[in-house]
Amino acid sequence: MRGWLAVSAVALGIFALMTSELLPVGLLTPVGAALDVSEGAAGLMVTVPGLVAAVSAPLVTVATGRVDRRVVLAVLVGLVGAANLASSLATSFAVLLFARFLIGVSVGGFWAIAGGIALRLVPERHVPRATALIFGGVETASVLGVPLGTLLGDLSGWRVAFAAVGVLGLVSLVCLIVLLPKIPAAAPLAFADLPRVFARRAGLRLGIALTFLVVTGHFLAYTFVRPLLRAEGVDGDLVGVFLLTFGAAGICGNFVAGALVARYLQATVTGICALLGASMAILAVADVTTVTAGAVLALWGLGYGAVPMALQTWILDAAPEATEAASALYVSAFNLSIALGALVGGLAVNHAGLSSVLWLGTALAVLGAGLSIRRPSR
């Protein structure tokens, strides 16, 4: 029982960190208005932590290779709690971006280490279930944490939303300290291990490429989902509700994909890409009503809810003998893709208008679908 409580504490920590990284997606408009920056510039709140997390994933894993994993995870989740509280008090956009930088450090390091920690917490026969629970924190943050944060921001203001996630981080810190046992460092990972594993596994290289295409394509558009919905005529008070619909559909997508990937991994990933592309294309070309926009957003959530788990399964299946190195590469690629999507999306919004991000996202999803068909045996 204590092992499962420890696993739950790690999952809560991942949920807090990933919610922190993605929270600004639903708050770009009010934050931009309060701190006098454009929505495109406000997208840097997603870009900065994504870029930093992409670098910190391997750096923190290697630099803390001999430190008790309990200590490392506790420090990282405590840092994200403090950074979110600082964000809630920020009086300038520069201060807010610095806090987002600290969140990026925490997200990359925590996710990379936590990804393989289940083996140290539960008996071997329970490792797959425990790993699924831990990574469920990533998926739940993506599909539920952001909508809840957006709804809270709509009701009480964006500063309250950041403060609430900061408190969640501190609660996660307490849970980790109380529930996680001492976890001495295992054999440390060297920087040289990463390119070696990447070069030797064609399936891993393809999985990383898919991660870039699918996640970048999603966040190109999803970073600006609030102004996109407003442009479709959705009332501002309904945006949070629509994002909750996105989240609920995403939870369903996670479970559906979980039932399929063991036997139909390639077809599942191809289907995810097709669903994401179709959803964004419909919003781009159709003159949708409020109800139709909600339905399309639910389809979008159904597809994206399956992405983290399906791609993680692809990555680990491609390199079963080097899961820690493969996971570090995956975390870097995933977070870099979040940053790249937000950055390119911001440039597109500023120079080509809101609808351009939907077309770009659709194009990348279609490329991902085509690439997934070429999956090698390893």
Secondary structure, DSSP 8 states (H G I E B T S, - for coil): -HHHHHHHHHHHHHHHHHHHHHGGGGTHHHHHHHHT--HHHHTHHHHHHHHHHHHHHHHHHHHTTTS-HHHHHHHHHHHHHHHHHHHHH-SSHHHHHHHHHHHHHHHHHHHHHHTT-GGGTS-GGGHHHHHHHHHHHHHHIIIIIHHHHHHHHHHH-HHHHHHHHHHHHHHHHHHHHHH-------S---TTHHHHHHHH-HHHHHHHHHHHHHHHHHHHHHTTHHHHHHHTT--HHHHHHHHHHHHHHHHHHHHHHHHHHHHHHHHHHHHHHHHHHHHHHHHHHS---HHHHHHHHHHHHHHHTTHHHHHHHHHHHH-TT-HHHHHHHHHHHHHHHHHHHHHHHHHHHHHH-THHHHHHHHHHHHHHHHHHTT----
